[in-house]
Amino acid sequence: MIFMLLAVAGCAERYVYQGSLEALNSTGNEKEFVVYWEKTEMWFYDKKPERITLLTECSANAVIYEDTENDGILFLKRPNDEGITREVADGEACGRVLGVENTKGLDVGELSVEIYCGPVVDNFVIGDINYLKARAEPYVINIIKGPPPAPKRPLCRGRE
């Protein structure tokens, strides 16, 4: 029995799925963006990722796409987000991952993400909170699989 438990425990491997792209941020500046998720894979079962994280160069704002039970993988509107390409009420989707029903279906290859919102900037905001610019067509990011650790936020290349 102990041998069986050790054999099963030794078969689990953790991977990081990640990709990057150069695109405009919500203020119209060219930035690097990194998207990633972590997944534990076992020979008899894969634990599905809980979320996909999108990081923006020079920004303290991380956009999280979460697996919802019935509506797919969504970036839900937060208090400091506003709809840009469409009206978005509190708690509704500010973005969506296309082509998969839930995070269990995520894999290497092309990942298509939509983003409909932008951050609300006021006089009380400290630091850069920009993220990927909202637009009508989806962004396509090439995803590769590798070992941990998860990627860090892209370094700032210069001042704006």
N, C-alpha and C positions, 0 to 999 in steps of 0.2 A: 504493500500500500504506500509506504513512504517513497519507494522507488518510483512509483507511478506519479505521485505528486511532484517529485523533483523533476521528472521527465516533462511533465506538462508545464511546470513553471519555467523550465529552461527553453521552452519553445516559443515564448512570447518575445516579439521584437517591436521596438518603437521606431517609427519613421516620421520624418518631417517632409511634407509635400509643400513645395514653394515655387513661386515664380515672381518675376518683376517686370515692370514696364515703365517707359518714359511717357508722360502725358501731362496735360495741364491740370493744375490744382484749382480749387474753387475761386482763387483770385486771378486765374489766367496765367500763372507762371509755370514754366516747364519744370517738373520735378520727377524724381524716381519714386516709384511705389512698389512695395513688397507685399505679397499676399502669401499666407501660409496656414496650414493646419497640421496638427499632430495626430497620429493614428497608431494604436497598438494592434499588431497583427499576430495571431496565433494560428497554429496549423488547423485548429478545429473551429475557430471563431475570430472574427475581427470586431474589435470594439469601435463603434462609429465615433468620429470626431464630434465634439459638442458645438464647435464654432469654427469659423474662418475669420482670420484677423487680417485687416488691410492697414498697413503702416505707410505714412507719408514722410518723405524727406523733410527735415526741419520742423515737423509739426508734432505737437504733443497729443494730437487727437488720433486715437485708434478707432477705426470703423470695424464693428463686429457683425458678421452675418451669422445668425443662429438658426439651428434646425427647429422649425416649428412642426407640430404634429401633423397638421393638415394642409398648410399653405406653402410648403417648400422651405427653402433656405433664404431667410430675409434679414435685411438690415432695418431694424425698427426705428422709427422716428424717436429722437430724444428731445428733451426740452429746448436745447439750443440748436436744433435743426429746423430748416424750413424748406418746403417744397419749391423746387426751381422749375423742373420740366412738367410738373403736374401738382395739383393741390394734394397735400398730405396732412391728414388729421393726426393728432396725438395717438400713438400706439399703432399707426398704420405703417406700411412698408415704405422706407426711403430708398430701398434697393432690393435686388433679387439676384440669386444665382440661377442661371438658365440651364436647361437640359438635364437636370437631375431632380428627383423628388425629395431626396433627403441627403444628409451628409454621408450615409453609408455608400451612396453611389459615386462619391468623389474618387477620382483616380488621376494618374498622370495624363498629360495631353492638354488640350485646350479647355480653359475654364472661361465661361462667358458670364460677366457680371454687369448688372444695370445699376445705375445710381440716379436718383431723382431729386435729391436734396443737396443743400449746402449749409454750412454753419452760419448761425446768426452771430455777427460780430458787433459788439457794443463797447462802450468806454470802460467796462469793468473786466474785459477779457485780458488775461495776462498771457503773453506768449502767442505763438502761431498755432491756430486750431484748424487750419485748412486741411481739406482732404480732396480726393479725386473729384474733378469737376463733373457736375450733373450734365447729362446729355441724352438725347433721344435714342441713340444707338448704343448697344452694349460694348463694353471693353472686352477684348479677348487676351487672355494671359496664358502663356505656355507654362505648364506645371511639370516639375521634375520631382523625383522621390530620392531622398537621401537620409543619412543618419542624423540624429540630433546633434547639436542643439538647434532650437528654433532661431531664425534670423533676427537680427536686431534692426531697429529703425535705420533707414539709410542716412548716412552722414550728410551734413549740409555741405554743399559745394561752393557756396558763396552767399553773400548778403543780397537782399532785394532792396 
